[in-house]
């Protein structure tokens, strides 16, 4: 009996086709650039307020969370797999000699 899934699934070939599409590649590149920009902001002092340590801590904490989010979003196949949205056909059974 097939496993029940919570979300509609797509096939492996559909995912592969989508991942090599130029728009998908551009989106993933932008997500990686945004992550790098957020990392650079956290390190260049532009979000540091020397008069308010709580605000600085909050802004740095937010920047670190954004970096994690952009990193995860830039790996859509892993995200789809996490929610079992890619249909992986069961492995074919090997024939055994009697």
C-alpha angles and dihedrals in degrees: 000000000000118000115258113242129201099218137040110271134221125208127253091248090052091053092046091051091048093048093055094046112113093233091053091048090050092049092050091048090051091050090053092047091049090051090051091047090052090049091050092049090053091052103039096064096242092122094044118107107192090196095054118046093177092056091046091050091049094049093048091047090051091048091052091050091049090052090055091048094050091046092052093044090052089063101059095163091059091048092050090048091050090061092039091243094140115079109225109191114230114262114265113254114247116239113242124207115238 
